[in-house]
Every structure is written in C-alpha cells, then in structure tokens.
C-alpha cells in the first residue's frame, strides 16, 4: 500500500514538473516548426524552383506556335520571355529562337515589342529562325554514348536482359 501511494506521488510530481518546465521556456527560443512564413511570402524552396525555371527557359530559348495567338504573343509566350529575362546568367544579346510556321514579321515584331517593354534595347535582342540547335540531341548520339560508357565499364554493347533459369522441384 505504501509503495502504491509513493508511486502515485512520484508520477504526480513528474507530471507537475513537466507542465511547469514547458511553461518556463524562454520566448526567444524557437523550436523547429514553431513559425511558418505568411501566405504570399516567398519561401526558399520557391526561390530555387524559380531559378531552375528561369535557367531552363533560357537554355531552351525557343518560342513555338503555342506561344502565340495568331500573330500576337500570348500569356504563355510572355511568361517564357519573362523567365528568360530573370535568369541570373548574363546574356548579351538575349537570343530567342522562333520555331513557328509561318515565321511572320508580325510575330517577330511582337516578341521585340514585348522585350522592349521589359527594358531591353534592340542591341540586346537577337531573334533566330527555327529551333535552338543546342537544345536538341540525336537518339543515335545518345545510343553511341551509352555504348561507349558500357564498353569502358567492361560491359558488352548489348542491352539484352539476361534471365536466370528457374529451378524446378519435383515432389517424389
């Protein structure tokens, strides 16, 4: 009986000590996850995503038919140009490839006008017809590179999947 009362008392004191200890945490001490950024504030992960999107848009640098409504640059095309402008890597001039058919002067003028509105001068804008030659690759080149890597690693150029025979058991 004495042991039970002693244990109840010890448990009670432990609960009180834990409750008092939690209440006395200094206000300047923060635990992970105590505060979240307010809605609309940029988060560091979003900054990384935005930087990667800008770098990708600049690397591709190609406007296609989906970026135009008729002869006018649509919002998708405007967004791509804005991403290209926000890439941190310097580009003088900014090269934009127009992979559209027909490649009309009106579409070229729409792109130039949009970039001028964003503060670029004519000397900072270069338009090229067709797709960006640096953003495409040949499947044959990729296959040759893969075979080269395989041969350097001591593997044969074959990409055949080897299947081990299964053992059969017989119940006699």
Backbone as numpy.savetxt, mean C-alpha at the origin, in Angstrom:
# Nx Ny Nz CAx CAy CAz Cx Cy Cz
-11.84 -23.67 61.03 -12.66 -22.49 61.03 -11.79 -21.24 61.03
-10.71 -21.27 61.84 -9.82 -20.12 61.87 -9.13 -19.92 60.53
-8.79 -21.01 59.86 -8.11 -20.92 58.57 -9.04 -20.29 57.55
-10.31 -20.61 57.56 -11.27 -20.07 56.59 -11.44 -18.57 56.80
-11.56 -18.12 58.04 -11.69 -16.68 58.32 -10.42 -15.95 57.92
-9.28 -16.55 58.19 -8.00 -15.92 57.81 -7.91 -15.77 56.31
-8.32 -16.81 55.55 -8.26 -16.75 54.09 -9.26 -15.72 53.55
-10.44 -15.63 54.14 -11.42 -14.64 53.70 -10.88 -13.23 53.94
-10.23 -13.04 55.07 -9.64 -11.74 55.39 -8.51 -11.39 54.43
-7.68 -12.36 54.11 -6.56 -12.13 53.19 -7.07 -11.80 51.80
-8.07 -12.51 51.35 -8.65 -12.24 50.03 -9.28 -10.85 50.02
-9.98 -10.51 51.08 -10.60 -9.19 51.17 -9.56 -8.08 51.13
-8.46 -8.24 51.87 -7.39 -7.24 51.85 -6.74 -7.14 50.48
-6.58 -8.25 49.80 -5.99 -8.24 48.47 -6.87 -7.49 47.48
-8.17 -7.69 47.57 -9.11 -6.99 46.69 -9.07 -5.50 46.96
-9.06 -5.11 48.22 -9.00 -3.69 48.59 -7.69 -3.07 48.12
-6.59 -3.77 48.31 -5.28 -3.25 47.89 -5.24 -3.08 46.38
-5.80 -4.03 45.67 -5.81 -3.93 44.20 -6.67 -2.76 43.74
-7.80 -2.57 44.37 -8.69 -1.48 43.98 -8.06 -0.13 44.29
-7.44 0.01 45.44 -6.80 1.26 45.82 -5.59 1.52 44.92
-4.84 0.48 44.60 -3.66 0.63 43.75 -4.03 1.12 42.36
-5.14 0.66 41.81 -5.57 1.10 40.47 -6.01 2.55 40.48
-6.56 3.00 41.60 -7.05 4.38 41.68 -5.92 5.38 41.83
-4.75 4.95 42.28 -3.65 5.87 42.54 -2.64 5.96 41.39
-3.05 5.56 40.19 -2.13 5.65 39.06 -1.93 7.11 38.70
-0.68 7.55 38.53 -0.45 8.95 38.19 -1.10 9.30 36.85
-1.69 10.51 36.73 -2.41 10.87 35.50 -1.50 10.98 34.28
-0.23 11.29 34.45 0.66 11.44 33.30 1.11 10.09 32.74
0.93 9.02 33.50 1.32 7.71 33.02 0.22 7.16 32.12
0.59 6.79 30.90 -0.40 6.27 29.96 -0.08 4.82 29.66
-1.11 4.08 29.53 -0.96 2.70 29.12 -1.27 2.60 27.64
-0.72 1.59 27.00 -0.96 1.36 25.58 -2.46 1.23 25.33
-2.96 2.01 24.40 -4.36 1.93 24.03 -5.28 2.81 24.83
-4.75 3.63 25.77 -5.61 4.50 26.55 -6.25 5.58 25.70
-5.52 6.08 24.72 -6.05 7.17 23.90 -5.98 6.80 22.44
-6.99 7.20 21.71 -7.05 6.98 20.28 -7.11 8.34 19.60
-6.57 8.40 18.40 -6.65 9.64 17.64 -8.12 9.90 17.30
-8.48 11.17 17.29 -9.86 11.55 16.97 -10.16 11.22 15.52
-11.43 11.03 15.23 -11.83 10.78 13.85 -11.38 11.93 12.98
-10.89 11.60 11.81 -10.43 12.63 10.87 -8.97 13.00 11.02
-8.34 12.64 12.14 -6.92 12.92 12.30 -6.12 11.84 11.59
-5.05 12.25 10.89 -4.26 11.23 10.19 -3.54 10.31 11.17
-3.53 9.05 10.84 -2.81 8.05 11.63 -1.54 7.69 10.89
-0.55 7.22 11.59 0.73 6.93 10.95 0.59 5.85 9.88
-0.28 4.89 10.09 -0.46 3.84 9.07 -1.04 4.45 7.79
-1.92 5.44 7.92 -2.49 6.07 6.73 -1.42 6.86 5.98
-0.49 7.45 6.70 0.61 8.17 6.05 1.44 7.21 5.20
1.69 6.01 5.71 2.45 5.02 4.96 1.68 4.59 3.71
0.39 4.35 3.86 -0.45 3.95 2.73 -0.47 5.04 1.67
-0.62 6.29 2.09 -0.64 7.41 1.14 0.68 7.53 0.39
1.79 7.35 1.10 3.10 7.44 0.45 3.28 6.32 -0.57
2.83 5.12 -0.24 2.95 4.01 -1.18 2.05 4.22 -2.39
0.85 4.75 -2.19 -0.05 5.02 -3.32 0.54 6.08 -4.24
1.15 7.11 -3.66 1.78 8.15 -4.47 2.96 7.60 -5.25
3.77 6.78 -4.61 4.92 6.19 -5.29 4.46 5.28 -6.43
3.41 4.50 -6.20 2.88 3.62 -7.23 2.31 4.38 -8.41
1.57 5.47 -8.12 1.01 6.28 -9.19 2.11 6.90 -10.03
3.17 7.36 -9.40 4.29 7.97 -10.14 5.03 6.92 -10.94
5.20 5.72 -10.39 5.91 4.66 -11.11 5.13 4.23 -12.35
3.82 4.16 -12.24 2.99 3.78 -13.39 2.87 4.95 -14.35
2.48 6.10 -13.85 2.43 7.37 -14.58 1.62 7.31 -15.88
0.67 6.40 -15.96 -0.09 6.24 -17.19 -1.56 6.54 -16.96
-2.11 7.40 -17.81 -3.55 7.65 -17.82 -4.14 6.86 -18.98
-5.23 6.17 -18.69 -5.91 5.35 -19.69 -7.32 5.89 -19.92
-8.06 5.20 -20.74 -9.42 5.65 -21.07 -10.32 5.81 -19.86
-10.12 5.00 -18.81 -10.96 5.10 -17.61 -10.73 6.41 -16.86
-9.66 7.10 -17.16 -9.35 8.36 -16.48 -10.00 9.57 -17.16
-10.77 9.31 -18.21 -11.41 10.39 -18.96 -12.89 10.10 -19.14
-13.67 11.16 -19.15 -15.07 11.11 -19.57 -15.12 11.89 -20.88
-15.11 11.17 -21.96 -15.02 11.83 -23.26 -13.64 12.44 -23.41
-13.61 13.74 -23.58 -12.34 14.46 -23.74 -11.84 15.08 -22.43
-12.67 15.00 -21.38 -12.33 15.66 -20.11 -11.78 14.66 -19.10
-10.85 15.12 -18.32 -10.26 14.33 -17.24 -11.34 14.14 -16.17
-11.60 12.89 -15.77 -12.60 12.65 -14.73 -11.94 12.64 -13.35
-12.74 12.39 -12.32 -12.20 12.45 -10.95 -11.17 11.36 -10.69
-11.30 10.21 -11.36 -10.30 9.16 -11.20 -8.96 9.62 -11.77
-9.00 10.26 -12.93 -7.78 10.80 -13.52 -7.19 11.92 -12.67
-8.04 12.76 -12.12 -7.56 13.84 -11.25 -6.90 13.27 -10.01
-7.51 12.22 -9.46 -6.93 11.59 -8.26 -5.56 11.00 -8.57
-5.42 10.36 -9.73 -4.13 9.76 -10.08 -3.07 10.85 -10.25
-3.42 11.95 -10.93 -2.45 13.04 -11.08 -2.09 13.64 -9.73
-3.08 13.79 -8.85 -2.79 14.32 -7.51 -1.84 13.39 -6.75
-2.04 12.08 -6.86 -1.13 11.14 -6.22 0.28 11.28 -6.79
0.38 11.42 -8.11 1.69 11.57 -8.74 2.39 12.82 -8.22
1.62 13.88 -7.99 2.20 15.13 -7.50 2.64 15.03 -6.05
2.02 14.14 -5.28 2.35 14.02 -3.86 3.48 13.04 -3.57
4.03 12.41 -4.60 5.17 11.53 -4.38 6.35 12.40 -3.97
7.06 11.97 -2.93 8.17 12.78 -2.39 9.39 12.79 -3.31
9.51 11.80 -4.20 10.67 11.76 -5.09 10.57 12.89 -6.11
11.64 13.64 -6.30 11.58 14.74 -7.24 11.45 14.23 -8.68
10.68 14.94 -9.46 10.51 14.59 -10.88 10.42 15.86 -11.68
11.45 16.18 -12.36 11.48 17.36 -13.23 11.86 16.91 -14.62
11.05 16.90 -15.55 9.62 17.21 -15.50 8.80 16.01 -15.04
7.54 16.26 -14.73 6.60 15.19 -14.41 6.16 14.56 -15.73
6.49 13.30 -15.93 6.15 12.61 -17.18 4.84 11.87 -16.97
3.88 12.13 -17.85 2.59 11.46 -17.83 2.41 10.77 -19.18
2.13 9.47 -19.13 1.90 8.70 -20.35 0.41 8.63 -20.60
0.00 8.92 -21.84 -1.40 8.87 -22.23 -1.62 7.65 -23.10
-2.12 6.59 -22.49 -2.40 5.36 -23.21 -3.88 5.32 -23.53
-4.31 6.23 -24.40 -5.72 6.37 -24.78 -5.82 6.39 -26.30
-6.92 5.84 -26.78 -7.19 5.88 -28.22 -8.59 6.39 -28.40
-8.81 7.39 -29.14 -7.78 8.14 -29.86 -7.07 9.11 -28.92
-5.81 9.31 -29.17 -5.01 10.25 -28.37 -5.27 11.65 -28.93
-6.30 12.27 -28.39 -6.71 13.57 -28.92 -5.97 14.72 -28.24
-5.91 15.83 -28.96 -5.30 17.03 -28.39 -6.13 17.54 -27.21
-7.45 17.33 -27.25 -8.31 17.80 -26.16 -7.95 17.08 -24.86
-7.66 15.81 -24.92 -7.28 15.07 -23.70 -5.92 15.55 -23.20
-5.00 15.79 -24.10 -3.68 16.30 -23.71 -3.84 17.66 -23.03
-4.67 18.52 -23.61 -4.89 19.86 -23.03 -5.57 19.76 -21.67
-6.48 18.80 -21.50 -7.15 18.63 -20.21 -6.15 18.27 -19.11
-5.19 17.39 -19.44 -4.17 16.99 -18.46 -3.26 18.17 -18.14
-2.82 18.88 -19.17 -1.93 20.03 -18.96 -2.64 21.10 -18.13
-3.91 21.38 -18.45 -4.67 22.39 -17.70 -4.80 21.99 -16.23
-5.06 20.72 -15.96 -5.20 20.28 -14.58 -3.88 20.43 -13.82
-2.78 20.06 -14.45 -1.48 20.18 -13.80 -1.07 21.63 -13.61
-1.43 22.48 -14.55 -1.17 23.92 -14.37 -1.95 24.46 -13.18
-3.21 24.02 -13.05 -4.03 24.46 -11.90 -3.41 24.02 -10.57
-2.59 22.99 -10.60 -1.93 22.50 -9.39 -0.57 23.16 -9.18
-0.24 24.15 -10.02 0.97 24.93 -9.80 2.17 24.56 -10.66
2.03 23.60 -11.56 3.17 23.24 -12.41 3.25 24.18 -13.60
4.46 24.41 -14.03 4.71 25.22 -15.22 4.83 24.28 -16.41
4.70 24.83 -17.61 4.80 24.00 -18.81 6.13 23.25 -18.88
7.19 23.86 -18.39 8.51 23.20 -18.43 8.58 22.02 -17.47
7.62 21.90 -16.53 7.60 20.81 -15.56 6.68 19.67 -15.99
6.06 19.79 -17.15 5.09 18.79 -17.62 5.60 18.18 -18.92
5.60 16.87 -18.98 5.96 16.17 -20.22 4.94 15.06 -20.45
4.24 15.12 -21.59 3.27 14.10 -21.95 3.84 13.20 -23.04
3.64 11.90 -22.87 4.12 10.91 -23.83 2.93 10.07 -24.27
2.90 9.69 -25.53 1.84 8.84 -26.05 2.16 7.38 -25.74
1.11 6.61 -25.41 1.26 5.18 -25.15 1.51 4.89 -23.69
1.66 3.58 -23.38 1.90 3.19 -21.98 3.33 3.48 -21.57
3.55 3.53 -20.28 4.88 3.72 -19.72 5.71 2.47 -20.03
6.78 2.60 -20.80 7.57 1.41 -21.14 8.30 0.79 -19.95
8.46 1.53 -18.88 9.15 1.00 -17.70 8.21 0.30 -16.73
6.89 0.36 -16.98 5.97 -0.27 -16.04 5.40 -1.57 -16.58
5.96 -2.08 -17.65 5.51 -3.36 -18.18 6.70 -4.31 -18.25
6.38 -5.58 -18.30 7.43 -6.57 -18.44 6.88 -7.76 -19.22
7.76 -8.51 -19.77 7.38 -9.65 -20.58 7.35 -10.91 -19.73
6.38 -11.77 -20.00 6.30 -13.04 -19.28 7.50 -13.91 -19.63
7.98 -13.81 -20.88 9.15 -14.59 -21.29 10.38 -14.17 -20.50
10.53 -12.86 -20.26 11.66 -12.39 -19.47 11.56 -12.89 -18.02
10.36 -12.87 -17.46 10.17 -13.34 -16.09 10.45 -14.83 -15.99
10.02 -15.60 -17.01 10.28 -17.04 -17.02 11.78 -17.32 -17.11
12.48 -16.57 -17.97 13.93 -16.76 -18.11 14.64 -16.43 -16.80
14.19 -15.38 -16.12 14.80 -15.01 -14.84 14.56 -16.09 -13.79
13.35 -16.65 -13.77 13.04 -17.71 -12.80 13.90 -18.94 -13.07
14.08 -19.30 -14.34 14.91 -20.46 -14.68 16.36 -20.21 -14.30
16.82 -18.99 -14.47 18.19 -18.64 -14.09 18.40 -18.80 -12.59
17.43 -18.36 -11.81 17.52 -18.47 -10.35 17.50 -19.93 -9.94
16.64 -20.72 -10.59 16.57 -22.15 -10.26 17.88 -22.85 -10.55
18.50 -22.53 -11.69 19.75 -23.19 -12.03 20.88 -22.76 -11.09
20.84 -21.53 -10.60 21.86 -21.08 -9.65 21.70 -21.76 -8.30
20.47 -22.15 -7.98 20.21 -22.81 -6.70 20.36 -24.32 -6.81
20.78 -24.79 -7.99 21.01 -26.21 -8.15 19.77 -26.99 -8.51
18.68 -26.28 -8.81 17.47 -26.96 -9.22 17.44 -26.99 -10.74
16.78 -27.94 -11.27 16.63 -28.00 -12.72 15.65 -26.95 -13.20
15.65 -26.67 -14.49 14.73 -25.67 -15.02 13.30 -26.14 -15.06
13.08 -27.40 -14.77 11.73 -27.94 -14.83 10.91 -27.44 -13.64
9.66 -27.21 -13.91 8.76 -26.81 -12.82 7.76 -27.92 -12.56
8.16 -29.16 -12.81 7.28 -30.31 -12.62 7.12 -30.60 -11.15
5.91 -30.86 -10.76 5.61 -31.21 -9.37 5.83 -32.71 -9.21
6.66 -33.07 -8.27 6.95 -34.49 -8.02 6.03 -34.97 -6.91
5.37 -36.09 -7.16 4.45 -36.65 -6.18 5.00 -37.99 -5.74
5.16 -38.14 -4.45 5.69 -39.39 -3.90 4.61 -40.46 -3.98
5.01 -41.68 -4.30 4.00 -42.76 -4.34 3.48 -43.05 -2.94
2.23 -43.40 -2.89 1.64 -43.68 -1.58 1.85 -45.15 -1.25
2.02 -45.41 0.01 2.22 -46.78 0.46 0.86 -47.45 0.58
0.78 -48.64 0.11 -0.49 -49.37 0.24 -0.32 -50.39 1.34
-1.33 -50.54 2.11 -1.26 -51.53 3.19 -2.27 -52.63 2.88
-1.90 -53.79 3.20 -2.84 -54.90 3.01 -3.11 -55.56 4.35
-4.33 -55.81 4.58 -4.72 -56.46 5.83 -4.90 -57.93 5.55
-4.01 -58.78 6.00 -4.11 -60.22 5.79 -4.58 -60.88 7.02
